[in-house]
Amino acid sequence: MKNIIEKIFDYSLEEIMGERFGRYSKYIIQDRAIPDVRDGLKPVQRRILYSMYREKNTYDRAYRKSAKTVGDVIGNYHPHGDTSIYDAMVRMSQWWKNNKPYIDMHGNNGSIDGDSPAAYRYTEARMSKIALELLKDIDKGVVEMAPNFDDTILEPTVLPAKFPNLLVNGATGISAGYATNIPPHNLGEVIDATIKRIDSPNSRLETILDIIKGPDFPTGGIASGSETIKQALSTGRGRVIVTAKTRFIDDSKNNQIIVDEIPYETLKSMIVRKIDEIRIDKKIDGIVEVRDESDKDGLRIAIDVKKGSNKDLILNYLLKNTDLQVSYNYNMVAIVNRRPKLLSVLDMIDAYIAHQRDVIVKRTKFDLDHAKARYHIVEGLIKAISILDEVIRVIRASKNKVDAKDNLVKEFDFTEIQAEAIVMLQLYKLTNTDVTLLEEELKNLNIIISGLEKILHDEETLKNVMKDELRNIKKEYATPRITEIKEDMEEIKIDEQDLIQKEDVIVLITKDGYVKRTSKRSYTSSDDNDPLLKDKDYVIGLYELNTLDTILLFTNLGNYLYVPVHEIPDIKWKQLGKHVSNLIKIEESEQIIASIPVKDFEENIDIVIASKLGMIKRTKLIDFKVNRYTKPIMCMKLKESDQVVNAFDSHSEIFIATSDSYGLWFDKEEIPVSGIRSSGVKSILLKKDFVISVNTFSLNSEYITIFTDHKTAKRVKLTDFEKSTRARRGLVILKDVKTNPYKLLNTFVGDVKEVFGLVKLQDIEYIKASEIPISDRYKTGSTISKDDIENVFVQIENIIKIENIKKDDILPKETPQSSEKREVKINQNYQISLLEIDEQLKSIDNILDN
């Protein structure tokens, strides 16, 4: 027990986690995700190629099941999941991922459309020819070998790599704290740059960049921005814009945009699908059809466009909104001396040159040792043949092979190695011809040894060997550049107005926030049918607009929604609209209280916004124009418990009424112009009441129509009111009945032609202004309904601005009845229920008390 207790150690969680994660991070950085700068390979790639090389699964032999290779790699070198190994094999075989595939795979190895490859039991694979160049001379001890995971065999820590693979094929990977993203480059250019760097170790970066123009992606495309490319290659980080290669076809039969090359690491199928979605959603007018016409001869996407369409505009829109144009980010991180490091192109080339120098020196030493060993043996054989009779005599007199070797060493001063070769010599090689061959071999060995020693002792000779080998690789494997490099990176600018299909439409907005636009054809063919609305919902805005116009929707929380007409859902007149939250997300408690159509934001128009607690502001229309409108935008800074009552593009006169029956009439100019986010100024003095309506009107208006919570209404002549100034208490609109106090529900300023709707529990009751008696300011009004009034809302006169629409078309012929949905056309500026009045009065009392 004592021994067990002594082995218990206390560690903090931070210490344990830090130490364990540090070890894990080091492992995945060094041995999983980041390539080595020398051969440009990750460990799994290196192990796959080495395993295939050892199994002689090379390009000049038959294909072998991928499953066998995966099993060999797992069993011998890479004790991880078979999926990761097979995925690495597949990627090394895909032409659209690598400039030079290292695996020649027979069968389904995926596609540029993003299709998954077949399982490894179905595919076959072998090394490609150029892959052997990565392993050439590996058996000559040119690279360090290390024990595998179970110490049973050795594996290379790096491959000899006869060309700068890291730049040619690039790499991508993510590890703990590090990521790498190196694009492919052209083999010929990289080799030329490497040779230039070998000749001129101090050459400037500009010299190398004159040779390596930029990335050369296997899928082609156009890389724009030579300056940003130079920055990326010089620092290791940067961004390059990659654009699809396109062309126009415009003849009597076809009017098309043809895509021949797409950006690197994009999916063709997703590009085609996105273009088709744009066509279906009519985000830009002119696209008729998109087809994938790719075949064995190459990639081809055909986009049919309408005759007369602006193909440049369509193409620019597609470039901006699909993967036909993407940005590729350089992040050239590689393992250098077992450490991750951000590298420039010069750093990579220099690291490769140092690696090749080391490989060539080790290979030369290996060859030199073997050449000298052979030279020594050939010398002994020639000497033995020159004294052949004596050698035979000594061998015949010996007891066995070992005794013969010892006697030859003793009698003729042969070395042990020479004696071994003599006793193993076959008799037929003792002819004069073979003597001549041995002398010729000795002469050649002299030359070889001399050449190898020169490589080891003369730096220029070593460089020439390196350059010659690179030139041979270029001669056999180099291909012309595919990706085009453009000097300037042009920013795509699209005028949003050009994208919109210009059309005159009918726009409808309801109190509950449902919106839709309807073509004039659908509207005029509706046979006087009313729009479909939800139960107790009603229209607050009905406009004839163009798709280029905009609707501003104001909410009770002091926000406005900027809604371009072309983004409003196109829905038939008889169908229910879509809620505005589908366009712009609003809070659950946020309600639409007003709408203002805008054709030109440059017009000299003021927007007046008033709140329940008596604040008012005036802001220029141009201040409401924005470029981003994905969420509600503040238009009035409100105090706690305050709400917006109304918003409108004002006439010259303003009339404000409160719940305690006070009204104030003043000029619009009394309100100072302020910014979009201001709180405004005091509009009317309040005690324990609150503002229930704000009206704007011209001096041509005749009456103020007043509705109370006692189901009474009256009309008062505008001349009975005295025009005053802002921020006063105002005049009494209604006599104060102390035993049974009246509260105002709403007031409207207009003329005798107006029509009002009374929203009741079951339906809407309509009343004309002419049916409401004219009274003085102090009377309580006449009863207008025997039923409970839930809301009273404004006349439809304000919204009948649509050409060729009669008032009879707007008003229903009879009172609609429905338990779930009803149809009605009408407009409102503000609504308030009796229950809301009580709640608002309580909240105001609390504010005043506190």
Phi, psi and omega in degrees: 000319180297319179296322180295316181297322182295340182267005177270126180240146179261124176229146174282153179300321180300317181295314181296310182297319181297316181293316181292315181292326177299316179294318180297315180299316180300320181294311185288335176288311186280326192235017179222299198257336187252132181284157175278137183295336186283312181248356176070019184243148168278160181306319182294322178294317181297320182290324177297312182294320180293320178297316179295324178295316180294327180275006181055037177268065188256173187298334183269011178236173184293155174298152179229146181308133179299327180301324180294316179297315179301316179296318179297319182293317178297314185290329187253328192228322192232089186280063180229188184296145179295332181296316181296322180290314181293322177299320178294321176299313182297314181299321179290351180257353188271121182292333181277357176252332186232139172294323180230093179299141181259348178242130175261103186256134180255114183124190184283107178250034181089187180206168179291349176277357181091010178294144179285149176286163174292159178297155186294346177283347181259334185265159175235154184208160172204166179291145172280168183296317183290337179296328179296335179292336177287332183255001184302135178072010183296336180278002180259016176071029185277343179233159181285134177254147181226155178297147177285187188298332180248016174061029180263327179221171178258151175224153182284141175277342177201154178263156181300322175053096183280004175208160184287082186298325185300321178280327185290313183256348180069187180195156173215142181185155179229129177229195181281108178083352180225149173217158178224144178210095183244121182282159175290152176228166183288131184301314182298316180294319181295318179294318178299318179294322179295317178298319178298320180290326176295317180291322184232084183301338180256018181299148182284158179301321181301325179296316179293321181288342172289337180267309176272101186290332185157191180293152176231094185281144180296338178269003177078225182089187181237123176261120186254146175096077182297329180293317179291328176294317178298320178298317180295316181289334181273333182249340184095348178230144180168181184224138176231138178271125181247125185240144176296151177268120185233165175207160180256142170241120182221095178222192184294333183262323187233145171226093194225156164251123182251129175256117182259335180218143181241161180297156181297138176062028168254158182260123181301316182298322180290325177296313180298317181295318181296319178297320180293323176296320177298320178295314182294318181282356179055040178289338172214139184275141172124343180276122181267313183199153173231136183224145172266108182252022180294145177213194182295343180274348178147177182278142178200121173244124181253127178243108178281133179236158181292149174298134179086355179288154178279095185295326178296318178296315180298314181297316179298321179296317180294322178297322184280334189244005176225179179278017171292343172220125180225165173254133178254126183258119174288135170209080193275079178256133178214165180277121177236117182053046177068016178232140176288140184210140175280126190237147169270174180295327178293320179299318181294315180295317179296319179296321179292317180299317178298320178295316180293323177299317179295318180297314183293321179297315180293320178295319180296317177298319178298312180295322180295316179299317180291323179294317179295322179296318178293321179300318180296318180293316181297320176303315180296320180295318179297317178297318182296319181293327181291336177237046190300316184298317180292322179296317180296320180299314181297319182294317181296328182279352183276158182281318182206189184296316182295318180294323179297317180296316181297321181292321179296319179296320184286320186279321190239009180062028171289153173279169179300319182293317180293319180296321178299316180294325182291314183290338179270358184292133178279147187299327184293342180279003181270009179285164179299326180298315181291331175297316179298318179297321180295320178295322177295319179297320180297320178297315180295322179296325176300317180294315181298313181298319179297316179295318180294320178295327178293322178298321183286333187252351181237115184297321181295320178296319177300316179297320180297320177298315180300315182292320180298318180294322177294320179296323178295320177297315180297317181300323185271327191242348184292146178228158180297153178299139179260314183282130178274138180255125177254140183296310187257144176261102184276127176280131180279116177247125182237126173285117183303330180296328181289337183278341188273133175285113187287122183203139173278129186224166173256127181248132182235134177232135179248165182299323181282003175093018177270134184229153173195157169239145185228138177294154179299327180297315180294324181291313183288337180268011184279357177054047178063012176287142181275157179292151180280126180232158174286163183302129177067016171264156181207164187279132174247353179203127177221113190226149167262115184226176173252155179297346177277350184275180184224148173246131172258121179252121182260141183245163182291346182266014177082021178245165169226151179253126178267108187238101173299139184299324184291343178269351176288135182304136178274107187229144179298153185301324185276357183258157179290141179285182177257146179291145184297339179293344174290336178265312181224125182290126177237163179290158182297326181274359184275131183236146176280126181244347179196156176223142179227119176281143181230124175262326182214115181289347180279351179297147180277076183237141176257139173255123180256132179232131182234150183243167183295327182268021168089016176266150180213150180213158178229125184229142179293144182301323184300333181291345181271356180280131180224164176260330179246130186216044182272356178212164179302145183243133181294135175235350176206126179279118186254149171281169179298137180075359178272155178217156175282134180267316183202159175215138184199158169273112201277154162277193185281338187248147179233134175232125182242135178236147180246168182294334179270021170072037171251141178230142181228128181245124178211171183277145179302327183295346176293339182269119180290148176285130181224174184285174187293332185256009183284164179273342183089195182234171180289130180264321183208146178282131181243151172251265176252012180258186181209163182286131178250341178202149175227123183241147171241141185202169175256169182289355176281346180293151187253317192231155165251118180264130189237132178242139182242169179281000176260023179059034176243159178210157176204162173245133178240134179296138180300330181291345177284348180258146178260128178290133185235206177239164183294155172071031172247172181287329180089186183257154177287131179264333190220141178296139180278109178262104189291326181287333181213077188299141176262142173242143177281140172263316183195156174224148180222141178252125181188214180231189188286346184274359186286155178233139181241154176239134179254110181280114180254183185295327185253325186208192177243131177256134184255142181218136179272150179300327181294341180276351181264125184293153176272130181226177175272182187291337189265343183286154183276353178093178183252152179293133182245348181205139178274346181265166176292130178267125176270317181216153170233131183222167201287166181297154178280352184305324184294341184251356180278078179240013185265131181296145176063021176248123178270156178299326179297333178288331181279317180280139176289147181292329179216162182293120181286143178234128177197142179274338183244306182227150175219165181243128178200146174244118179196165183232155177217155171255328182199144176225149179206137181263163179298321179297321179296325180299312180300316180295319181292321177298318178298316181296322179292319176303317181296318180297315182293321180295326183274000000 
